[in-house]
Amino acid sequence: MSSSTVTPILVSTLTCPDCGHRATESMPVNACVFFYDCTECGALLRPRPGDCCVFCSYGTVPCPPVQQQASCCQGH
């Protein structure tokens, strides 16, 4: 069996919950993105309760630490 080391996907498409606009963005490997401004309607996206970042809440791919089942930015 292999270890749980996974090469993370570093690009995710965010979907604005207000207007439905989709934007593909690069994710940092060592930081959470707590805020994101929708480039279409200007809505300020914030993580949903229980999520560590906007990629985990609104993205097609969760953030790299979550992908790797590592400790994320919660509590920082």
C-alpha positions as CSV (number, residue, x, y, z in Angstrom):
1,M,0.0,0.0,0.0
2,S,1.1,3.5,-0.7
3,S,1.2,6.3,1.9
4,S,-1.5,9.0,1.9
5,T,0.9,11.4,0.2
6,V,-1.1,12.9,-2.7
7,T,0.1,15.5,-5.2
8,P,-2.5,18.3,-4.7
9,I,-4.3,19.9,-7.6
10,L,-3.5,23.6,-7.4
11,V,-6.3,25.0,-9.6
12,S,-10.0,25.2,-8.7
13,T,-13.0,26.9,-10.3
14,L,-14.9,29.0,-7.8
15,T,-18.6,29.5,-8.4
16,C,-20.2,32.7,-6.9
17,P,-23.3,31.7,-4.8
18,D,-24.9,35.1,-5.6
19,C,-24.6,35.3,-9.4
20,G,-23.3,31.9,-10.5
21,H,-20.2,33.3,-12.2
22,R,-17.3,30.9,-12.4
23,A,-13.7,31.8,-12.2
24,T,-10.7,29.5,-12.3
25,E,-8.0,30.4,-9.8
26,S,-4.7,29.1,-8.5
27,M,-4.6,27.9,-4.9
28,P,-1.7,28.6,-2.6
29,V,-0.2,25.5,-1.1
30,N,0.7,27.0,2.3
31,A,-2.1,29.5,3.0
32,C,-5.9,29.6,3.2
33,V,-7.9,32.1,1.1
34,F,-10.5,33.5,3.5
35,F,-12.0,36.1,1.2
36,Y,-12.6,36.3,-2.5
37,D,-14.2,39.1,-4.5
38,C,-16.4,37.8,-7.3
39,T,-15.1,39.3,-10.5
40,E,-18.6,39.5,-12.0
41,C,-20.9,40.9,-9.3
42,G,-18.4,42.0,-6.6
43,A,-19.8,39.8,-3.9
44,L,-17.4,39.0,-1.1
45,L,-17.1,35.3,-0.6
46,R,-16.2,33.9,2.8
47,P,-15.9,30.3,3.8
48,R,-19.1,28.5,4.9
49,P,-19.2,27.5,8.6
50,G,-17.0,24.4,9.0
51,D,-14.9,25.1,5.9
52,C,-11.4,26.5,6.1
53,C,-11.4,28.6,3.0
54,V,-13.4,29.8,0.0
55,F,-12.0,26.9,-2.2
56,C,-13.4,24.3,0.2
57,S,-16.8,26.1,0.2
58,Y,-17.2,27.2,-3.5
59,G,-14.5,25.5,-5.5
60,T,-14.5,22.4,-7.7
61,V,-11.4,21.2,-5.8
62,P,-10.8,21.8,-2.1
63,C,-7.6,23.5,-0.9
64,P,-4.3,21.6,-1.0
65,P,-4.1,20.8,2.8
66,V,-7.5,19.3,2.7
67,Q,-6.7,17.3,-0.4
68,Q,-3.7,15.9,1.5
69,Q,-5.7,15.3,4.6
70,A,-3.3,17.5,6.5
71,S,-3.9,20.2,9.1
72,C,-5.4,23.2,7.5
73,C,-5.6,26.8,8.5
74,Q,-8.5,26.4,11.0
75,G,-7.7,28.1,14.3
76,H,-5.0,30.4,12.8
